[in-house]
Amino acid sequence: MDDIQVFTPKGKGIILPKGATALDFAYKIHSKVGRHAVYARVNGRLMSVKTVLNCGDCVEIDTDENSRPGADWIDYVRTKSAKRHLRSYIQSVLNNEYKRCPLCQPLPGDKVIGFKADDGTITLHKHNCSTAMASPQGEYMSDIEFYVDDHFLYRVRVRVVRRVEHYDYRTDEFELGNLIIEKLMLWRSNRTGAGVTTYIIHRPTSHIVEYISDFDVHSVNEVDSIIKSISAIEGVDKVHRVDVEQQVICTTMKNLAESDINRFIEAQEVPYFCGYKQALKEVKNGRKINHWIWYIFPQLRCLGRSSRAHYYGIADRNEAQRYLEHPILGKRIREITEALLEHKDKTALSIFGGIDAIKVRSCMTMFDFLSPDDIFGEVLNSFYKGERCKITLKVMLQE
């Protein structure tokens, strides 16, 4: 059977193709219902408008006049009428969309100016954009409003600066970094958008630590809101939005910081930060006591939540390979893994605790993927019943 029948709350039957979603139902009722759909109630339960319907379902659509179709909705409809309406809407958005200057990158809410090209295309600039002033292209337009659209997100970068008297791994940068990430995650929790990326740049010689955060916003007001929130954190000296020229500098510094595998050596050699010798002693004793998991049993950066996990996270498969092949790090990860295998009578949970046991499994999965004939697979078989970290495998397979 290629069709299904669903019902309105009043009992009216609606015929839809098999695999149709609540969006198809909404557009079948009326194009305005589809265009302003917010969520669906399927058999009395609150569901996403992208929910696939089953035969006999009772469906109700809740709407909001201020709501507009999502950019991905066309991928979640089966009926021709819904696809037609969505294509029409997308085309109308594209026809009315401004281009943004790739250098000053204005946001809705910024004071903007525009230049209209011969083909009618309007490019928006911040009012003080040096590029626009130095080489204007097209007809100058000053009376322009760059409106907020809930379905359009723009990636921005914020730089946080803290001055420190002493370069202290234990407290200074990582504790403050965690607070910044918490603020960003809390801010993001009620918004739709891509993930938040935060990393740390150390400048010990100048007593400066920088935190660079990338995230998506709808408008400049949202940027101002998060800047205000981060500025209120004790210890923060300066917070500001970064333009493209500054982004080039920051990205270069980020790449240098993240590509320097010696960050693991530095951490393992600092005694008061629970170095490698202490970690090896604890593993040999069969119980982890101190905090060293990030740079002793590293995992992929994408799995980390804290600033320390991001800094000591393995960037990709290439860096993981460099770690294994490093004359010191490669020897140490195998040595401490062998020490762990002396405790097959115990569980990973009893040795490391719940969260760190999961991190060790991720680490072993990563290195076993790169070196399947090594000792890492034995840890997975002995302590985890052969179960690999699925997310780690997925990421490693994609690269």
N, C-alpha and C positions, 0 to 999 in steps of 0.2 A: 504494500500500500504506500503510494507516494505522497499522500496528503494526510493531514491530521485535522481534527476539529477541536477548537477550544471555545471557551464561552466567556461572555461579558458577565459582570455581576448580576445583570438582569436576565441572564439565561439565553441571550442571543448567541447563536452559533457562528463562529468565524472559521472559514476554511483556509488553512495555510499549508505550505509545502513542508514535508518532513525535514527537521533540522532548523526550522524557523525559530526566531527569538522573540522576546517581548517587544523589541524594536519593530519587527515586522508587524506584529499585532497593533502597535501604536499607529504606525503609518496606514494600516488597513482601516483603522477607525477614522482617522482624518490626518492630513498632512501636518496640521498645526499641533495635534497631539504628539506626533512623532518628533517634530522640530523642538518642542519644549519639554520632552520627556525627561524626568529626573530619575525615577526608579519605578519598579513594578511590584505589584502584590500578586503573587502566584499562589492560589489556594490559601489566601490569607497571610502568607509569609512575605516579608519584605525581601525583595531580590533585586539584583542588578538588571538593567534594561537589556543587557547582553545575554541574559539567561535563555538557554534553549528550552523550548516548550514541549510538553508531552501531550498526547491525545487526552482530552477530557479536562485539561487544566482550566481553572477559572482565573481570568487575568484582569487586573485593573492597573491602569497607568496613572501615576501621579505626575503632574506637570508644574512648571514654574515659568512664567512669562519671560523671566530674565535668563532662562537657560537656553543654550544653543547646542547643536549637534557636536559631538566629539570628533576629533580628527580621524579616529580609527573606527567610527561607527559603520562605515561602508563595508568593513571586513566582517561585520556581525549581522548582516541581513541576507536573506535568501530571495525575497520577493522582488520582482522587477520594479514595482511601484516605489518601494522603499529605496532601492538603488538609484532610481531616477531622481527622486527628490533630494537625496543626499549628494549626488553628483552636481545637481543644480546649485545646491547650497555651497558646496566646496568651490565651484567655479566662481560664484558671486563673491566669495571671500577673497579668492585669488585676484579677481579683477579690481577689488578695492584695497588690496593690501599695499602698504607702503614698503619700499625698500629701506633698510637701515644702513647707515654708514658703517662699514666694517671696522673702522678705527675708533670712533667715539662711542659706537653702539648705544644709541639712546634707548631709554625705556619709557613706556607709558607713564606720564606724570612728569617727565623731564621737560624743561623749556626747550622747544625744538624750532628749527627752521627747516625749509625744504627747497629743493631745486627740481623743477619740472623739466624733463628731457623732451626732445622733439616727439617721441613716441607716446608722450603722456605719462610716462612713469615718473613717480615722485620719490626722491631719495631724501630721507630724514637725517638730520644732523643735530647734535646738541648745539645750542645757540652760540657756544664759544668754541666750537670745533675748529682747530687750526687748519685742518685740511680743507674744510669748506671755505674758510676765509681766504686761504692762499690760492686756491684754484677752483673757484665755483664753476659748476657744470649745469647749464640750463637756466631757466627763468627762476629768479629768486621769489620765494613765497614765505611770508612771515606769519600769516594768520592761519596756523595749523594746530589742530588738536590731535594728539596721539592718545587715543582712547584705550582703556583697559578692556581686554577680551578674556574672559575666564578660560577660554579654550586655547589660548596662546601663551606659551611659557618662553622665557628668555634666560639663558645661562649667564650668571654673573660671578664675579670673583671678589671676595673681601679679604683684606689683609689686616691681621691683628699683630700689634707689636708690643713686646714686653722687654724692658731693660732689667737685667739681672746682674747682681754684684759678683756672684760666683756661679760658675757653670756646673750645675748640680743635676745629674741624671735622675736622681731619686725623687725630687720634689718639684723643681721649678717648671720645666716645660711640660712634662707629661700630665701633672695634676691639672694645670691650667688648660692644657689641650683637651682633657676629658670634659672639663666644664664647658668649653666652647662647643664641643660636639653635642653635649647634652642640650644646650640651648638651641642648636640648629635642629636636632632631631625633634625636640618638643615643638619648635616652631613649624616644622614640616608635617607633624602628625595630623594636622587638620587641613592639609593642603595637598593638591595633586601635583606630582612632578617627579623628576628623576631624583636619584639618590644624592646624598651630600658627600662630597669628597673633601677631606681635610688632611693636610700633611704639615710637617714641621721643618723649618729651615734653621739650623743652628749657626750662630756666629759668635763662638765663645771669645774670640779675640776682641770683639767690639762690645761684648756684654749685651748682645741683643738676641732675642729669640723671636722668630716670625712664625705665625700660623696662617696658612693660606687655605681658604675654604671656597669651594665651587658649589653652587646650588642654583636651582631654577626659581624664578619669580614671575609674577604677572605684571608688576609695576615697580616704580621707584619707591613707592610708599612701603612696600614689603621689604625692600633693601634697607630703608631707613629704620624700619621696625627692628630688624635683626641686628643692625649696627647699634641701636640704642640698647638692646638687650645685652649684647656682648660687652658694650662699654661699661655696663654696670657691674661686671665681674671684677672683684678685687684683684689688683695686680696688672690689669690691662692698661697700657699707657696710650695706645692709639688704635683706632679702627677706621678703615676707610674703604670705599669701593675702588677697585683697580681698573684702570683703562687698558687698552690693548697694548700700548707701548710698555707699560709696566708688566703686563702679563707675559710678554716675551722674556723679560728679565727673570720674573718669578719662575716661569716654566723651565728656563735654562738651569736655574739654581735647584729646582725640584728634581730635574733629571740627574744632575750631578749628585745630589744627596741620595737619591734612590738607587742610582747605579753603583754607588760605592759600597761594595760588599764588605769593606773593612769595618763598617759600623757594627757588624757582629763580633769582630775581633776586639774592638774597643770595649764593647759591653762585657765580653767574656773575660777581659783582662782586668777590669776594675773590681778590686776586692770588696769594697763596701757596697757594691751593687750586686753582690751575689754572683761572682764570676763562675767560670767553667769548673775550676777545681772544687768549689763548694757544691755545685750542681752534681758533679760526678760522685762526690762523697755521699750526698743524700740519696742518689739513685742506688749506689752500692749498698747503702743501709736499708733500702727498701721503702723509703718514705720521703716525699718532697716536703720541705718545710718552708723554704724561702721563695721569693718571687723572681724567677729567672726563666720561666717557660718560653717567653717570646723569642729570645735569641739563642736558646739552647736547642729547643725543638720547634723551629720556625714553621709557620704554615703560610698559605697564600694570603696576600694582603686583602683580597676581596672578602675574606672570611672574618676579618677583624672589625671590631666596633670602636675600640679605644684608640687614642692617639698613639700610644705605645705599640699597640698591635699593628697599626698602620705603618709606623716607622720601621719596625722590625719584620714586617710582612714581606714575603717573597713576591716580587713584582710579577714574574711570569716564569714560564718553563725554562727560558734561557738563564735567568738568574738562579733558579733552582739547580740547573746543571753546573753553573759556575761554583755554586756552594759545594756541591758534591766533589767537584774536581779540585777545589782549593786545597793546598797542601796542609793547612792547619784545620780548617773547618770540616773538610771531608774526613780527616782522621778522627777528629773529636766526635762527630755525629755517629760514626761507626763504633768508637770506643764506648760512648755512653749508652748506645743501643745494646751492645754486648753485655754491659753491666746490668741493663734492664732485664735481659733474657736470663739472668741468674735467679730471677724471682718468679719463675713460671708457676710456683705454688700460690702466688698472690694474684689479686686482680688489679687491673689498671686503676680502678676506682680507689682501692685501698692505698695505692702508691702515690697517685697524683691528685686525687679528689675528682669530683664529677666534671667540672668544666675543663680542667687541664688534661684529664684523660681523653676528652674529645679532641683537644688540640693535638695531643700526641698521635692520635689515630690519623688526623689530617696530615700531620707531618710525615708519618710513616707511609701513608697512601701516596703522597707526592713523590717521595724518594724511591719507593718501590716501583712506581710508574716509570721512572727514569732508569732504574737499575734493578730489574726484576730478579736477577740472579744474586743479589746482595742479601744482607741480613734483615732488611726492613720488612719483607714479607713474613718472616718468621714471627716478628712481633705481632703483626696483624692476625696471624693464625693462632698464636699462643694466648693473646690477651683479648682479642676481639672476635674470636670464632671465624676469622677470615673475612670479616665484613670491612669493606673499604668505605672511605668517606665519599659519598656519591657526588657531592658538589665539587670536591677536589678533582675527582676523575673527570667530571664534565668539563671543567675549566681546562684541565691538561689536554683533553682530547680536542678541544676547540682550537688550540693554538697550533 
